[in-house]
Amino acid sequence: MDDWLTQARDAIARESGIDPAQLDLDDDAVSTLLELARVAAHESGERTNAPLLCYLVGQAEGAASLDRLADAVRRSTS
């Protein structure tokens, strides 16, 4: 993660009382989230849907893996 995103991650971790390591993004997660953001923006025609979709995926990630959630989004937009 770049410096800006690391600082934002650390602020979120402090505010929520969780370990910043829980919010780390590995290269696979970054690629998946950016792909989902691209799909949301292009398929819907609304760029604002990209961050909103990523938020929804983040909210649901405790109940299912990022890969499963990404597959569900891909299926829903095909």
Secondary structure as UniProt FT lines:
FT   HELIX           3..16
FT   HELIX           20..23
FT   HELIX           27..44
FT   TURN            47..48
FT   HELIX           49..60
FT   TURN            61..63
FT   HELIX           66..76
//
